[in-house]
């Protein structure tokens, strides 16, 4: 029985990792396509494969959309030579890409992707595991990945990566506080639970009434928290306009200047895995997870169909959010380093504290 | 199964901690400290104190060590010097360690080893933990907060002293 349980968890983990890797991989192509549309050019549209590419209409369309580009890029990373510069610290240099990538996958183990309502009407989370402090677990594990950048910068033993890792550590310290404070009102609202499944269950239904009705999502109840969390997520996943650690105009390639081939590929996929994780988290915490606007949680379809629908809803929200994150990257210019620090410490942090105090007072009045 | 895991996690806590003390490079020490903290978190998880386990990682691995590394890299940028072995301090530290160990052994000898674990760990959920922290352990909690405040004032005083050189003023 014990082995059976272990096997089921293992299968679930493999499915989740495979799916998220596929999404993260295609996010790379999506990013290039969105970038090209923003800049009014076609983007990757030449790569094709023998049989699939010669299907009359579909093959042509897949080629134009850059569908096969990912396969070519992936294969390239495998077949390139692995350079290891002579002046690096070998151990840290090897471990760093792994440390940057693995936490994003590990954090997924506590994220619910949907729900399954059995014939007895009890909702079960579709997650590898679901426990009481799930949200904190995700924060803790995904925060470890910054050590990948710090280690890479330090092990490279060269100036630009070194700057990059100092910047990455300062940025993490500055924005981690905002994330915590922005999420606290959500936990107070749900009665102190840190469990992601209950947080989603809380968000079914409508707040307000008539034409002013809004879905009871936390983004509608706590818009300021949602904004703070979104900005901090950009900073945490090192996305433009916050990619101080990579900033190719002044740091060449930042922490991965000395990396090539597959090790660079791990950093690269790691960034997209983190972005996927961030998008899933934001849709679960603030966009109602698998709740459909104006449909109550109890009116959702049940059984196998319900499970597929709920995962589909989360997937759609995640894709929309990732497209938004990409659009922002190709719209806004990069901040200057002092602007990043000012934004974090002088604007976001005080705003988060005030936001927390306001919701504490509101909740005390409502409940008292 | 539990016992085997305990020994693995205990080794993960203690071995890096020992290596940390003997390491002469600050960045290596910080990395070993991460391993040791993760071992401690795993031990908490083994005791079903999941909240403590997660907080250990969030606070110590996620914030404190990052800060250590930030300072170590900022200060040690130009001079990758190895720390000197200082035998007087080593003797002092060993003495304190032996004394504390004796104290611990004496305490265990007096009360006996407590093997009967609580049915539900009080720190298993956030709500339980908060409730106990602000009722039963209120005094300890307040005193800890006061100590941290004193430490903070001390740090600000040391770093802002005009004649202490300019090694810390760049830390913005």
Interface residues (C-beta under 8 A of the other chain):
Chain A: X92 X131 X132 X133 X136 X137 X139 X140 X141 X143 X144 X146 X147 X150 X151 X154 X162 X165 X166 X169 X170 X172 X173 X176 X187 X192 X193 X194 X341
Chain B: X27 X31 X34 X50 X51 X54 X55 X57 X58 X61 X62 X63 X65 X66 X67 X69 X70 X73 X74 X77 X124 X125 X126 X127 X130 X172
